[in-house]
Amino acid sequence: MLDGGTKPNLAKVTLARKVASIVLAMWKHQEVYDTVKYNMPSS
């Protein structure tokens, strides 16, 4: 994200929201983390 021009503070908030949404979804559905399901694109 930083290489794409995103400001560091905004990048941190964006990633924190993504992590929080994944954790909430896992909690609501009582799932174990699956790297295939929650794989983020590398670019």
Gaussian input, Z-matrix of N, CA and C with variables (Angstrom, degrees):
# hf/3-21g

backbone

0 1
 N
 C     1     B1
 C     2     B2     1     A1
 N     3     B3     2     A2     1     D1
 C     4     B4     3     A3     2     D2
 C     5     B5     4     A4     3     D3
 N     6     B6     5     A5     4     D4
 C     7     B7     6     A6     5     D5
 C     8     B8     7     A7     6     D6
 N     9     B9     8     A8     7     D7
 C    10    B10     9     A9     8     D8
 C    11    B11    10    A10     9     D9
 N    12    B12    11    A11    10    D10
 C    13    B13    12    A12    11    D11
 C    14    B14    13    A13    12    D12
 N    15    B15    14    A14    13    D13
 C    16    B16    15    A15    14    D14
 C    17    B17    16    A16    15    D15
 N    18    B18    17    A17    16    D16
 C    19    B19    18    A18    17    D17
 C    20    B20    19    A19    18    D18
 N    21    B21    20    A20    19    D19
 C    22    B22    21    A21    20    D20
 C    23    B23    22    A22    21    D21
 N    24    B24    23    A23    22    D22
 C    25    B25    24    A24    23    D23
 C    26    B26    25    A25    24    D24
 N    27    B27    26    A26    25    D25
 C    28    B28    27    A27    26    D26
 C    29    B29    28    A28    27    D27
 N    30    B30    29    A29    28    D28
 C    31    B31    30    A30    29    D29
 C    32    B32    31    A31    30    D30
 N    33    B33    32    A32    31    D31
 C    34    B34    33    A33    32    D32
 C    35    B35    34    A34    33    D33
 N    36    B36    35    A35    34    D34
 C    37    B37    36    A36    35    D35
 C    38    B38    37    A37    36    D36
 N    39    B39    38    A38    37    D37
 C    40    B40    39    A39    38    D38
 C    41    B41    40    A40    39    D39
 N    42    B42    41    A41    40    D40
 C    43    B43    42    A42    41    D41
 C    44    B44    43    A43    42    D42
 N    45    B45    44    A44    43    D43
 C    46    B46    45    A45    44    D44
 C    47    B47    46    A46    45    D45
 N    48    B48    47    A47    46    D46
 C    49    B49    48    A48    47    D47
 C    50    B50    49    A49    48    D48
 N    51    B51    50    A50    49    D49
 C    52    B52    51    A51    50    D50
 C    53    B53    52    A52    51    D51
 N    54    B54    53    A53    52    D52
 C    55    B55    54    A54    53    D53
 C    56    B56    55    A55    54    D54
 N    57    B57    56    A56    55    D55
 C    58    B58    57    A57    56    D56
 C    59    B59    58    A58    57    D57
 N    60    B60    59    A59    58    D58
 C    61    B61    60    A60    59    D59
 C    62    B62    61    A61    60    D60
 N    63    B63    62    A62    61    D61
 C    64    B64    63    A63    62    D62
 C    65    B65    64    A64    63    D63
 N    66    B66    65    A65    64    D64
 C    67    B67    66    A66    65    D65
 C    68    B68    67    A67    66    D66
 N    69    B69    68    A68    67    D67
 C    70    B70    69    A69    68    D68
 C    71    B71    70    A70    69    D69
 N    72    B72    71    A71    70    D70
 C    73    B73    72    A72    71    D71
 C    74    B74    73    A73    72    D72
 N    75    B75    74    A74    73    D73
 C    76    B76    75    A75    74    D74
 C    77    B77    76    A76    75    D75
 N    78    B78    77    A77    76    D76
 C    79    B79    78    A78    77    D77
 C    80    B80    79    A79    78    D78
 N    81    B81    80    A80    79    D79
 C    82    B82    81    A81    80    D80
 C    83    B83    82    A82    81    D81
 N    84    B84    83    A83    82    D82
 C    85    B85    84    A84    83    D83
 C    86    B86    85    A85    84    D84
 N    87    B87    86    A86    85    D85
 C    88    B88    87    A87    86    D86
 C    89    B89    88    A88    87    D87
 N    90    B90    89    A89    88    D88
 C    91    B91    90    A90    89    D89
 C    92    B92    91    A91    90    D90
 N    93    B93    92    A92    91    D91
 C    94    B94    93    A93    92    D92
 C    95    B95    94    A94    93    D93
 N    96    B96    95    A95    94    D94
 C    97    B97    96    A96    95    D95
 C    98    B98    97    A97    96    D96
 N    99    B99    98    A98    97    D97
 C   100   B100    99    A99    98    D98
 C   101   B101   100   A100    99    D99
 N   102   B102   101   A101   100   D100
 C   103   B103   102   A102   101   D101
 C   104   B104   103   A103   102   D102
 N   105   B105   104   A104   103   D103
 C   106   B106   105   A105   104   D104
 C   107   B107   106   A106   105   D105
 N   108   B108   107   A107   106   D106
 C   109   B109   108   A108   107   D107
 C   110   B110   109   A109   108   D108
 N   111   B111   110   A110   109   D109
 C   112   B112   111   A111   110   D110
 C   113   B113   112   A112   111   D111
 N   114   B114   113   A113   112   D112
 C   115   B115   114   A114   113   D113
 C   116   B116   115   A115   114   D114
 N   117   B117   116   A116   115   D115
 C   118   B118   117   A117   116   D116
 C   119   B119   118   A118   117   D117
 N   120   B120   119   A119   118   D118
 C   121   B121   120   A120   119   D119
 C   122   B122   121   A121   120   D120
 N   123   B123   122   A122   121   D121
 C   124   B124   123   A123   122   D122
 C   125   B125   124   A124   123   D123
 N   126   B126   125   A125   124   D124
 C   127   B127   126   A126   125   D125
 C   128   B128   127   A127   126   D126

   B1=1.4434
   B2=1.5223
   B3=1.3352
   B4=1.4604
   B5=1.5184
   B6=1.3420
   B7=1.4648
   B8=1.5230
   B9=1.3211
   B10=1.4577
   B11=1.5199
   B12=1.3406
   B13=1.4527
   B14=1.5183
   B15=1.3285
   B16=1.4687
   B17=1.5247
   B18=1.3164
   B19=1.4628
   B20=1.5283
   B21=1.3377
   B22=1.4660
   B23=1.5286
   B24=1.3237
   B25=1.4641
   B26=1.5256
   B27=1.3132
   B28=1.4557
   B29=1.5243
   B30=1.3249
   B31=1.4660
   B32=1.5294
   B33=1.3321
   B34=1.4649
   B35=1.5169
   B36=1.3121
   B37=1.4636
   B38=1.5280
   B39=1.3156
   B40=1.4578
   B41=1.5239
   B42=1.3195
   B43=1.4654
   B44=1.5246
   B45=1.3161
   B46=1.4680
   B47=1.5275
   B48=1.3245
   B49=1.4692
   B50=1.5240
   B51=1.3246
   B52=1.4661
   B53=1.5256
   B54=1.3341
   B55=1.4607
   B56=1.5250
   B57=1.3184
   B58=1.4603
   B59=1.5256
   B60=1.3136
   B61=1.4626
   B62=1.5249
   B63=1.3333
   B64=1.4627
   B65=1.5287
   B66=1.3404
   B67=1.4627
   B68=1.5293
   B69=1.3193
   B70=1.4562
   B71=1.5288
   B72=1.3249
   B73=1.4644
   B74=1.5272
   B75=1.3239
   B76=1.4716
   B77=1.5244
   B78=1.3142
   B79=1.4591
   B80=1.5371
   B81=1.3178
   B82=1.4580
   B83=1.5251
   B84=1.3363
   B85=1.4615
   B86=1.5278
   B87=1.3195
   B88=1.4708
   B89=1.5325
   B90=1.3236
   B91=1.4599
   B92=1.5240
   B93=1.3153
   B94=1.4544
   B95=1.5294
   B96=1.3364
   B97=1.4663
   B98=1.5283
   B99=1.3140
   B100=1.4588
   B101=1.5259
   B102=1.3249
   B103=1.4737
   B104=1.5234
   B105=1.3135
   B106=1.4742
   B107=1.5282
   B108=1.3314
   B109=1.4693
   B110=1.5201
   B111=1.3392
   B112=1.4644
   B113=1.5227
   B114=1.3054
   B115=1.4636
   B116=1.5215
   B117=1.3409
   B118=1.4608
   B119=1.5233
   B120=1.3135
   B121=1.4668
   B122=1.5281
   B123=1.3109
   B124=1.4655
   B125=1.5277
   B126=1.3191
   B127=1.4655
   B128=1.4894
   A1=110.59
   A2=115.62
   A3=118.82
   A4=111.25
   A5=116.18
   A6=119.52
   A7=111.43
   A8=116.48
   A9=121.16
   A10=113.52
   A11=116.93
   A12=120.01
   A13=114.83
   A14=116.68
   A15=119.39
   A16=109.64
   A17=116.52
   A18=120.41
   A19=109.40
   A20=117.56
   A21=120.86
   A22=114.27
   A23=118.13
   A24=120.12
   A25=111.58
   A26=117.38
   A27=121.46
   A28=111.01
   A29=117.01
   A30=120.86
   A31=110.59
   A32=117.17
   A33=120.77
   A34=111.66
   A35=116.60
   A36=120.60
   A37=110.70
   A38=116.89
   A39=121.06
   A40=111.03
   A41=116.58
   A42=119.76
   A43=111.62
   A44=117.71
   A45=120.89
   A46=110.46
   A47=117.54
   A48=120.39
   A49=111.07
   A50=116.83
   A51=120.92
   A52=110.29
   A53=116.94
   A54=121.25
   A55=110.06
   A56=117.33
   A57=121.14
   A58=111.30
   A59=117.98
   A60=120.09
   A61=111.37
   A62=117.26
   A63=120.54
   A64=110.47
   A65=116.20
   A66=120.43
   A67=110.49
   A68=117.76
   A69=120.91
   A70=111.39
   A71=116.85
   A72=120.54
   A73=110.87
   A74=116.55
   A75=120.11
   A76=110.58
   A77=116.64
   A78=121.59
   A79=110.46
   A80=116.68
   A81=120.67
   A82=111.94
   A83=116.78
   A84=121.33
   A85=112.44
   A86=116.53
   A87=123.55
   A88=110.72
   A89=115.42
   A90=122.84
   A91=110.57
   A92=114.53
   A93=122.02
   A94=106.71
   A95=116.89
   A96=121.00
   A97=110.55
   A98=116.85
   A99=123.63
   A100=107.88
   A101=115.81
   A102=119.73
   A103=111.98
   A104=118.09
   A105=120.74
   A106=109.93
   A107=116.93
   A108=121.09
   A109=111.60
   A110=116.82
   A111=120.92
   A112=112.27
   A113=117.77
   A114=121.32
   A115=109.61
   A116=115.07
   A117=120.60
   A118=109.00
   A119=118.09
   A120=119.79
   A121=110.89
   A122=115.78
   A123=120.32
   A124=112.64
   A125=118.19
   A126=119.52
   A127=113.04
   D1=-38.49
   D2=-179.42
   D3=-66.98
   D4=-37.01
   D5=178.20
   D6=-66.13
   D7=-25.63
   D8=179.32
   D9=-82.14
   D10=-3.95
   D11=177.10
   D12=103.41
   D13=4.22
   D14=178.83
   D15=-74.15
   D16=138.91
   D17=178.41
   D18=-67.52
   D19=146.01
   D20=-176.25
   D21=-55.50
   D22=-42.24
   D23=-179.95
   D24=-63.96
   D25=-41.57
   D26=179.63
   D27=-67.84
   D28=-36.92
   D29=177.79
   D30=-63.48
   D31=-42.15
   D32=178.59
   D33=-62.91
   D34=-43.99
   D35=-179.85
   D36=-65.05
   D37=-41.51
   D38=-179.83
   D39=-62.52
   D40=-45.64
   D41=179.66
   D42=-68.12
   D43=-36.70
   D44=177.74
   D45=-64.30
   D46=-40.38
   D47=177.54
   D48=-64.66
   D49=-39.57
   D50=179.59
   D51=-63.47
   D52=-45.83
   D53=178.71
   D54=-62.61
   D55=-43.96
   D56=-179.70
   D57=-63.02
   D58=-39.62
   D59=-179.69
   D60=-68.32
   D61=-37.17
   D62=177.62
   D63=-65.92
   D64=-45.50
   D65=-179.51
   D66=-63.35
   D67=-41.92
   D68=178.84
   D69=-62.62
   D70=-43.77
   D71=178.97
   D72=-63.11
   D73=-41.94
   D74=178.71
   D75=-64.05
   D76=-40.99
   D77=-178.71
   D78=-66.01
   D79=-45.35
   D80=-177.97
   D81=-64.01
   D82=-35.77
   D83=-177.13
   D84=-99.20
   D85=3.85
   D86=-179.69
   D87=49.54
   D88=54.50
   D89=-178.78
   D90=-107.76
   D91=158.62
   D92=171.16
   D93=-95.52
   D94=147.74
   D95=-177.66
   D96=-58.73
   D97=129.92
   D98=178.86
   D99=-121.67
   D100=114.87
   D101=-176.36
   D102=-63.72
   D103=-29.27
   D104=-179.86
   D105=-70.91
   D106=-42.00
   D107=-176.76
   D108=-70.03
   D109=-39.28
   D110=-175.07
   D111=-108.33
   D112=32.38
   D113=-179.90
   D114=-75.43
   D115=124.26
   D116=178.25
   D117=-92.59
   D118=140.24
   D119=178.00
   D120=-62.34
   D121=145.03
   D122=-175.83
   D123=-77.43
   D124=-16.06
   D125=-179.61
   D126=-116.17

